[in-house]
Amino acid sequence: MTLSLHPPKAYLNHAGASLMPTTVRQAMLDHLTRESVLGGYNAADAMASELDAVYRCAAQLLGCDTDEIALPTGNASGWREVLGCMDFGPGDRLLVARSEWGGNYAALTHIAQRTGARVEMIPCTADGTLCLSHLAQMIDARVRLISLTWLPANGGLIQPAQQVGALARAAGVPFVLDAAQALGQLPVDVRQLGCDVLTAPGRKWLRGPRGTGLLYVRRDFMPQLKPRTVDQFTAPYRDGAYHLRADAKRFETSEACMAARLGLGVAIRHTLNLGVETIQAKVRERAERIRHALSAIEGVQLQDIGTERSALVAFTVDGLPASTVRAQLMAQGVDVAVNGLSFTPLDMAARGLTDVLRASPHTDTRDEEIQALVSALTHLIHLH
Ligand SMILES: Cc1ncc(COP(=O)(O)O)c(C=O)c1O
């Protein structure tokens, strides 16, 4: 059966899941063929050096060493693996910014309920950016974690991750950085950022497949993380006992979709070849064009915060729920995302928002796609 697919006129949800380059898709298809002909294990053996190379590319992209990289199945899976290895107790303080990713906030709230720790919000400046001087004042011996979402799921904001890292390092507080919307969009150097842990999915700005992710854990931070359980992969059997691996693969499982991993490797190389600075400049330029165009439409409100803006453009339409707008835009072939309260609950509640629309272009977003968004929005506002 041949697939009959109708691509949207405008795909503006690269922050959700971007479109894979043909080379990524081909690498996956080739490996699926290999698996179906040779068997899964033999296929992996045949591609062993390419599979190893995925870790090397990932380390190059992040500015770390290969043994500090694990390949989880997404952002949350890596983040959870690490948080699950940390011990918290009554009175411990876990700090987040107002724009923390809802999934992390949910997990931290759950940890707090179980352990008696407290999740505290770092105050922000008038434009929504985390306030560094407040953070410096908040840090004391009871602060056991700073969890920062570098680029929130919507709203344009870019948090000062490197400055937060410097404060965390100076105080010896573990710093976990969610780079889900940053990796592939901004240059990332984990040593400069001063983070102990960084997480990102493959499917967003890196344009890799779904079900892939990157997890960086600083080598010297690894001994502080105590896994609740191990298996034959994370703690290989040697000399009559199981020994926890020294590298970040201790956060992986032995079973994984190798086709997706190979696809991720190709996506990372694609990003490295294009150059992250080039990608950053292009996506910003397109996002600014979208902001400019939307600000000229009566009835559309830009909902971006921050001063330096990412390529995630948030907006609302007066009098219309975001889900209605999205459905009507989709009917006209324009794909944007809806972010509800659960994505950035603290930020949305503080700003009195219940949902926003999010348009996110990538390097190859065409002028016609931006124009299609503008026309479709103008059309639907006239209808209502
Ligand atoms: C900032 C941020 N963090 C985390 C995630 C969750 O990523 P995943 O679904 O790969 O776990 C998202 C997803 O949109 C996100 O935007």
The ligand as an ORCA input file, in Angstrom:
! r2SCAN-3c Opt
* xyz 0 1
  C      11.127     22.858     27.595
  C      10.706     21.431     27.444
  N      11.174     20.519     28.310
  C      10.824     19.223     28.208
  C       9.980     18.793     27.226
  C       9.595     17.316     27.194
  O      10.339     16.641     26.246
  P      10.070     15.067     26.013
  O       8.667     14.955     25.525
  O      11.093     14.674     24.992
  O      10.276     14.377     27.302
  C       9.445     19.703     26.326
  C       8.525     19.248     25.264
  O       7.918     19.968     24.543
  C       9.825     21.062     26.436
  O       9.340     21.987     25.601
*
